[in-house]
């Protein structure tokens, strides 16, 4: 008798690799195409092939359901490279297109104000990112008003939500806008590579800081923004001038002016 679970063995699936991680001789990654994705495990990958992010591969193996976590995984017994991934190729074409149109050119980048007073952060209100930004700013500066525009920062249509938010807050006379999210896989960061968002940032009248992912992650959002911060914390450091240092500088400058005026008056007498 042919049992249904036998259909889940000896399956071949092709797709693009994303978020590859290696631990103790095992490889873990996501296999995806434009419409779907599945988590994959390759135990003892040295017996087959270790793929790279963005690479297209053919995996052969079986489907495994982890009941305790409610997760469906694909156990890859063999991995065969098929060449550069289609999605990575499309992303490269988009990057080249935007670059050719001048969206990344330095001549179009606006200066970030040295002493901003009102800043808008476009990010998820529930994430650690906004807490890190506030904490970093408040260590040196209690004067800057920080406003939050809550958006989805990953998943389907996240880029549309971020672009709509950017279009809205650009009309509200903020000194600076920060677009931020923490690190993640290449799949998680994909909304920040979308053409729609890149063009909306380019059209922005308000200076925009991009603070997306980790230092090694570079998205089209980073490339088109007026300033690219390596991390959300670095973006906070960029805007958070030290209030006490400014006060000391002003006091010292006032004293120097006072002395100069007194000396000038004495000379005239």
SVG drawing of the C-alpha trace seen along z (x, -y; Angstrom):
<svg xmlns="http://www.w3.org/2000/svg" viewBox="-2 -108 46 110">
<polyline fill="none" stroke="black" stroke-width="0.4" points="0.0,0.0 1.4,-3.4 1.2,-5.7 0.8,-9.5 4.0,-10.3 6.1,-8.5 5.2,-11.4 7.3,-13.7 10.6,-11.8 12.9,-12.1 11.6,-15.5 13.6,-17.9 13.1,-21.7 14.8,-24.6 15.0,-28.1 17.3,-30.9 19.2,-30.6 18.7,-33.3 20.0,-33.7 22.5,-30.9 23.9,-30.0 26.4,-27.3 26.8,-25.7 28.7,-22.6 28.9,-21.2 25.2,-21.8 23.8,-24.5 20.5,-26.3 18.9,-28.5 15.7,-29.6 14.9,-28.5 12.7,-30.9 11.2,-32.1 9.1,-35.2 6.0,-33.8 7.0,-31.3 9.7,-30.1 10.6,-27.2 13.2,-26.6 15.9,-24.1 18.4,-22.1 21.4,-20.4 23.0,-18.1 26.7,-17.5 26.8,-19.7 30.5,-18.7 29.0,-15.6 27.2,-17.7 27.6,-21.5 27.5,-24.7 25.6,-27.4 25.9,-31.2 23.3,-33.8 21.6,-34.7 22.7,-31.5 20.2,-29.3 20.3,-25.7 18.5,-22.4 18.0,-20.6 16.8,-17.0 15.5,-15.5 12.4,-15.2 9.9,-17.3 10.0,-17.2 7.4,-18.5 8.6,-19.6 5.5,-19.2 6.8,-20.9 7.4,-24.1 4.8,-23.8 7.3,-24.2 7.7,-22.7 11.3,-22.2 12.9,-20.7 15.8,-18.3 18.3,-18.6 20.3,-15.4 22.0,-16.9 22.5,-20.5 23.4,-21.2 24.4,-24.8 22.5,-26.2 24.2,-29.6 23.4,-33.1 19.9,-33.5 17.2,-35.1 16.1,-37.4 19.6,-38.5 20.1,-39.1 16.9,-41.2 18.1,-43.2 21.5,-43.8 19.7,-45.1 17.5,-47.4 20.6,-48.8 22.3,-49.5 19.2,-51.2 18.8,-53.5 22.5,-54.3 22.4,-55.1 19.5,-57.5 21.6,-59.3 19.5,-58.5 22.7,-57.6 24.7,-60.6 26.3,-62.7 25.3,-66.0 21.7,-65.3 22.3,-64.5 21.0,-67.0 23.0,-68.1 22.0,-66.6 21.3,-69.5 23.9,-69.8 21.4,-70.8 18.0,-69.3 15.1,-69.9 12.4,-67.7 13.1,-64.3 10.7,-61.6 11.7,-58.0 9.9,-55.7 10.0,-52.2 8.0,-49.6 6.9,-51.0 7.2,-47.6 10.8,-46.8 14.0,-47.3 15.2,-49.8 13.1,-52.7 14.1,-52.0 17.8,-52.0 17.5,-55.3 15.7,-57.0 18.2,-55.7 21.2,-56.8 19.8,-60.3 18.7,-60.9 22.2,-60.1 23.3,-63.4 20.3,-65.4 16.9,-66.0 15.8,-68.8 15.2,-66.9 11.6,-65.9 11.4,-62.4 8.2,-61.4 7.5,-57.9 5.7,-56.8 4.7,-53.2 5.1,-50.9 5.7,-47.3 9.4,-46.8 9.3,-43.4 6.9,-41.2 4.6,-41.7 3.8,-45.4 6.0,-46.7 7.8,-48.9 4.5,-50.5 3.6,-51.3 7.0,-52.8 6.9,-54.9 3.4,-56.2 4.6,-57.1 7.6,-58.9 5.4,-60.9 3.2,-61.9 5.9,-63.0 7.8,-64.8 5.1,-67.5 5.3,-68.0 8.4,-70.2 10.7,-67.8 14.4,-68.6 15.4,-65.0 13.6,-61.7 15.2,-58.4 14.1,-55.2 15.2,-52.4 15.0,-48.6 17.3,-46.1 19.3,-43.3 17.7,-40.4 18.1,-38.1 18.3,-39.3 14.6,-38.4 13.7,-40.5 15.5,-43.5 14.0,-43.2 11.4,-46.0 14.3,-48.4 15.6,-47.4 12.3,-48.1 12.2,-50.7 9.1,-52.4 10.7,-53.3 14.0,-54.4 12.2,-56.8 10.1,-58.2 13.3,-58.8 14.9,-60.6 11.8,-62.9 11.9,-63.8 12.5,-67.5 13.4,-66.6 16.9,-65.1 16.7,-61.3 19.0,-59.1 18.8,-55.4 19.6,-53.0 18.7,-49.6 20.2,-46.3 23.8,-45.7 26.9,-47.5 27.5,-44.8 24.0,-45.2 23.7,-47.7 20.3,-48.3 19.0,-50.7 17.4,-52.7 20.9,-53.2 22.3,-54.2 19.7,-56.8 19.3,-58.3 21.1,-61.6 23.1,-59.8 23.7,-56.1 24.1,-55.1 25.6,-51.7 23.1,-50.9 20.0,-52.5 22.3,-53.4 24.7,-55.1 21.8,-57.2 20.9,-58.3 24.6,-59.3 24.5,-61.3 21.6,-63.6 22.2,-63.7 24.5,-66.7 25.8,-67.1 23.7,-69.8 26.1,-70.4 29.0,-70.8 27.0,-73.4 26.1,-75.3 29.8,-75.4 30.9,-76.6 28.3,-79.4 29.2,-80.4 32.9,-80.5 32.2,-82.4 30.1,-84.9 32.9,-85.4 35.5,-86.0 33.2,-88.5 32.7,-90.3 36.5,-90.5 37.1,-91.7 34.5,-94.5 36.0,-95.5 39.5,-95.7 38.2,-97.6 36.5,-100.2 39.6,-100.5 41.8,-101.2 39.4,-103.9 39.5,-105.6"/>
</svg>
